[in-house]
Amino acid sequence: MKKSKSRETEIIQYFSKEKIEEFRHMSARARLQWLEDANAFINKALGFKRRMVFDKRFKGVEKT
């Protein structure tokens, strides 16, 4: 009988001071667009099911 090992993987992104300063000077619209583009890229690159493994906010959520 195999033991079930539940591993939770957490990914943390750190930003340099320079990158934070760059974001600070962007308009709210530009920041939102950057976030939406990054989100779309992650979903396309990983797929929704794989993203659920890394992002606790997606646990138990099914894409409609």
ROTORMI-894141 format. One record per residue: residue number from 1; x, y, z of N, C-alpha, C in turn. Coordinates in nm, 4 decimals. Atoms other than C-alpha are relative to their C-alpha. Layout:
BEGIN
+-----+----------+----------+----------+----------+----------+----------+----------+----------+----------+
! pos !      nxx !      nyy !      nzz !     caxx !     cayy !     cazz !      cxx !      cyy !      czz !
+-----+----------+----------+----------+----------+----------+----------+----------+----------+----------+
! NUM !        X !        Y !        Z !        X !        Y !        Z !        X !        Y !        Z !
...
+-----+----------+----------+----------+----------+----------+----------+----------+----------+----------+
! end
This chain:
BEGIN
+-----+----------+----------+----------+----------+----------+----------+----------+----------+----------+
! pos !      nxx !      nyy !      nzz !     caxx !     cayy !     cazz !      cxx !      cyy !      czz !
+-----+----------+----------+----------+----------+----------+----------+----------+----------+----------+
!   1 !   0.0842 !  -0.1175 !   0.0000 !   0.0000 !   0.0000 !   0.0000 !   0.0892 !   0.1245 !   0.0000 !
!   2 !  -0.0789 !  -0.1223 !   0.0122 !   0.1462 !   0.3333 !  -0.1088 !  -0.0606 !   0.1098 !   0.0851 !
!   3 !   0.0457 !  -0.1160 !  -0.0747 !   0.1272 !   0.6356 !   0.1119 !  -0.0268 !   0.1135 !  -0.0968 !
!   4 !   0.0335 !  -0.1149 !   0.0839 !  -0.0411 !   0.9329 !  -0.0481 !   0.0712 !   0.1232 !   0.0549 !
!   5 !  -0.0717 !  -0.1207 !  -0.0409 !   0.1873 !   1.2311 !  -0.0312 !  -0.0651 !   0.1197 !  -0.0679 !
!   6 !   0.0619 !  -0.1213 !   0.0525 !   0.0051 !   1.5578 !  -0.0722 !   0.1023 !   0.1124 !   0.0083 !
!   7 !  -0.0958 !  -0.1098 !   0.0044 !   0.2491 !   1.8233 !  -0.1844 !  -0.0676 !   0.1220 !  -0.0579 !
!   8 !   0.0520 !  -0.1259 !   0.0517 !   0.1420 !   2.1796 !  -0.2226 !   0.1178 !   0.0817 !  -0.0503 !
!   9 !  -0.1045 !  -0.0811 !   0.0604 !   0.3530 !   2.3875 !  -0.4540 !  -0.0460 !   0.1442 !  -0.0021 !
!  10 !   0.0336 !  -0.1419 !   0.0004 !   0.3587 !   2.7598 !  -0.4092 !   0.1074 !   0.0740 !  -0.0780 !
!  11 !  -0.0931 !  -0.0783 !   0.0806 !   0.5154 !   2.9965 !  -0.6580 !  -0.0103 !   0.1450 !   0.0442 !
!  12 !  -0.0053 !  -0.1391 !  -0.0435 !   0.6246 !   3.3384 !  -0.5431 !   0.0862 !   0.0773 !  -0.0983 !
!  13 !  -0.0741 !  -0.0847 !   0.0938 !   0.7356 !   3.6135 !  -0.7784 !   0.0501 !   0.1223 !   0.0747 !
!  14 !  -0.0591 !  -0.1200 !  -0.0593 !   0.9725 !   3.8800 !  -0.6542 !   0.0328 !   0.0988 !  -0.1114 !
!  15 !  -0.0301 !  -0.1035 !   0.0968 !   1.0137 !   4.2086 !  -0.8351 !   0.1146 !   0.0854 !   0.0510 !
!  16 !  -0.1123 !  -0.0874 !  -0.0359 !   1.3272 !   4.4201 !  -0.8391 !  -0.0531 !   0.1399 !   0.0306 !
!  17 !   0.0368 !  -0.1388 !  -0.0285 !   1.3190 !   4.7770 !  -0.7130 !  -0.0234 !   0.0771 !  -0.1287 !
!  18 !   0.0150 !  -0.0678 !   0.1291 !   1.3597 !   4.8902 !  -1.0724 !  -0.1360 !  -0.0322 !  -0.0634 !
!  19 !   0.1285 !   0.0408 !   0.0590 !   1.0543 !   4.6916 !  -1.1868 !  -0.1158 !   0.0634 !   0.0766 !
!  20 !   0.1039 !  -0.0641 !  -0.0804 !   0.8448 !   4.8250 !  -0.8988 !  -0.0095 !   0.1478 !  -0.0350 !
!  21 !  -0.0012 !  -0.1415 !   0.0378 !   0.9505 !   5.1773 !  -0.9895 !  -0.0640 !   0.0195 !  -0.1374 !
!  22 !   0.0601 !  -0.0062 !   0.1340 !   0.8523 !   5.1105 !  -1.3518 !  -0.1525 !  -0.0094 !   0.0096 !
!  23 !   0.1451 !   0.0149 !  -0.0173 !   0.5056 !   4.9935 !  -1.2442 !  -0.0610 !   0.1232 !   0.0645 !
!  24 !   0.0505 !  -0.1174 !  -0.0711 !   0.4669 !   5.2935 !  -1.0175 !  -0.0325 !   0.1138 !  -0.0952 !
!  25 !   0.0198 !  -0.1092 !   0.0950 !   0.4907 !   5.5265 !  -1.3142 !  -0.0966 !  -0.0346 !  -0.1134 !
!  26 !   0.0973 !   0.0387 !   0.1022 !   0.2469 !   5.3303 !  -1.5303 !  -0.1395 !   0.0464 !   0.0412 !
!  27 !   0.1382 !  -0.0363 !  -0.0311 !  -0.1132 !   5.4422 !  -1.5556 !  -0.0745 !  -0.1240 !   0.0496 !
!  28 !   0.0814 !   0.1117 !  -0.0492 !  -0.3799 !   5.2291 !  -1.3894 !  -0.0447 !  -0.0886 !  -0.1169 !
!  29 !   0.0427 !   0.0762 !   0.1188 !  -0.5030 !   5.1254 !  -1.7352 !   0.1135 !  -0.0885 !  -0.0527 !
!  30 !  -0.1159 !   0.0764 !   0.0484 !  -0.1527 !   5.0153 !  -1.8409 !   0.0342 !  -0.1148 !   0.0946 !
!  31 !  -0.0260 !   0.1076 !  -0.0971 !  -0.1031 !   4.8166 !  -1.5175 !  -0.1024 !  -0.1112 !  -0.0132 !
!  32 !   0.1056 !   0.0998 !   0.0166 !  -0.4370 !   4.6429 !  -1.5621 !   0.0214 !  -0.0801 !  -0.1273 !
!  33 !  -0.0260 !   0.0698 !   0.1260 !  -0.3534 !   4.5589 !  -1.9229 !   0.1164 !  -0.0975 !   0.0164 !
!  34 !  -0.1154 !   0.0868 !  -0.0246 !  -0.0171 !   4.4164 !  -1.8112 !  -0.0430 !  -0.1239 !   0.0778 !
!  35 !   0.0481 !   0.1137 !  -0.0793 !  -0.1912 !   4.1974 !  -1.5510 !  -0.0871 !  -0.0933 !  -0.0826 !
!  36 !   0.0862 !   0.0828 !   0.0843 !  -0.4519 !   4.0770 !  -1.7993 !   0.0821 !  -0.0789 !  -0.1018 !
!  37 !  -0.0872 !   0.0688 !   0.0954 !  -0.1822 !   3.9916 !  -2.0555 !   0.0783 !  -0.1119 !   0.0682 !
!  38 !  -0.0746 !   0.1016 !  -0.0745 !   0.0219 !   3.8055 !  -1.7929 !  -0.0897 !  -0.1172 !   0.0369 !
!  39 !   0.0951 !   0.1042 !  -0.0354 !  -0.2850 !   3.6126 !  -1.6780 !  -0.0343 !  -0.0873 !  -0.1210 !
!  40 !   0.0311 !   0.0744 !   0.1221 !  -0.3747 !   3.5133 !  -2.0344 !   0.1180 !  -0.0879 !  -0.0419 !
!  41 !  -0.1197 !   0.0768 !   0.0338 !  -0.0158 !   3.4016 !  -2.0983 !   0.0140 !  -0.1227 !   0.0901 !
!  42 !  -0.0127 !   0.1113 !  -0.0946 !  -0.0063 !   3.1879 !  -1.7831 !  -0.1042 !  -0.1076 !  -0.0299 !
!  43 !   0.1050 !   0.0975 !   0.0309 !  -0.3391 !   3.0228 !  -1.8663 !   0.0289 !  -0.0750 !  -0.1291 !
!  44 !  -0.0308 !   0.0638 !   0.1277 !  -0.2249 !   2.9525 !  -2.2222 !   0.1216 !  -0.0919 !   0.0126 !
!  45 !  -0.1238 !   0.0780 !  -0.0132 !   0.1213 !   2.8276 !  -2.1243 !  -0.0189 !  -0.1230 !   0.0882 !
!  46 !   0.0165 !   0.1109 !  -0.0932 !   0.0169 !   2.6099 !  -1.8301 !  -0.1270 !  -0.0800 !  -0.0243 !
!  47 !   0.1311 !   0.0629 !   0.0064 !  -0.3432 !   2.5342 !  -1.9051 !  -0.0685 !   0.0195 !   0.1346 !
!  48 !   0.0760 !  -0.0318 !  -0.1205 !  -0.6195 !   2.5856 !  -1.6536 !   0.0175 !  -0.1078 !   0.1070 !
!  49 !  -0.0131 !   0.1088 !  -0.0979 !  -0.5901 !   2.2423 !  -1.4884 !   0.1349 !   0.0037 !   0.0697 !
!  50 !  -0.1340 !  -0.0057 !  -0.0598 !  -0.2149 !   2.2751 !  -1.4342 !   0.0134 !   0.1229 !   0.0900 !
!  51 !  -0.0069 !  -0.1206 !  -0.0827 !  -0.2593 !   2.6267 !  -1.2996 !  -0.0644 !  -0.0237 !   0.1358 !
!  52 !   0.0644 !   0.0316 !  -0.1268 !  -0.4910 !   2.4885 !  -1.0324 !   0.0975 !  -0.0630 !   0.0992 !
!  53 !  -0.1001 !   0.0630 !  -0.0864 !  -0.1928 !   2.2911 !  -0.8991 !   0.0839 !   0.1049 !   0.0705 !
!  54 !  -0.0896 !  -0.1016 !  -0.0525 !   0.0108 !   2.6072 !  -0.8452 !  -0.0697 !   0.1158 !   0.0688 !
!  55 !   0.0703 !  -0.1173 !  -0.0519 !  -0.2538 !   2.8624 !  -0.7541 !  -0.1207 !  -0.0444 !   0.0823 !
!  56 !   0.1048 !   0.0453 !  -0.0914 !  -0.4717 !   2.7898 !  -0.4502 !  -0.1349 !   0.0650 !  -0.0287 !
!  57 !   0.1273 !  -0.0683 !   0.0296 !  -0.7334 !   3.0396 !  -0.5686 !  -0.0833 !  -0.0764 !  -0.1013 !
!  58 !   0.0706 !   0.0735 !   0.1043 !  -0.8254 !   2.8008 !  -0.8511 !  -0.0418 !  -0.1397 !   0.0424 !
!  59 !   0.0350 !   0.1346 !  -0.0465 !  -0.8728 !   2.4871 !  -0.6385 !  -0.1506 !  -0.0187 !  -0.0069 !
!  60 !   0.1410 !   0.0340 !   0.0070 !  -1.2062 !   2.3267 !  -0.7155 !  -0.0823 !   0.0832 !  -0.0963 !
!  61 !   0.0704 !  -0.0842 !   0.0965 !  -1.2929 !   2.5813 !  -0.9833 !   0.0104 !  -0.0647 !  -0.1372 !
!  62 !  -0.0031 !   0.0537 !   0.1359 !  -1.3895 !   2.4555 !  -1.3261 !  -0.0249 !   0.1127 !  -0.0973 !
!  63 !   0.0145 !  -0.1030 !   0.1033 !  -1.3524 !   2.6696 !  -1.6353 !  -0.1267 !  -0.0272 !  -0.0788 !
!  64 !   0.1234 !   0.0154 !   0.0787 !  -1.6833 !   2.7307 !  -1.8131 !   0.0172 !   0.0552 !  -0.1375 !
+-----+----------+----------+----------+----------+----------+----------+----------+----------+----------+
! end
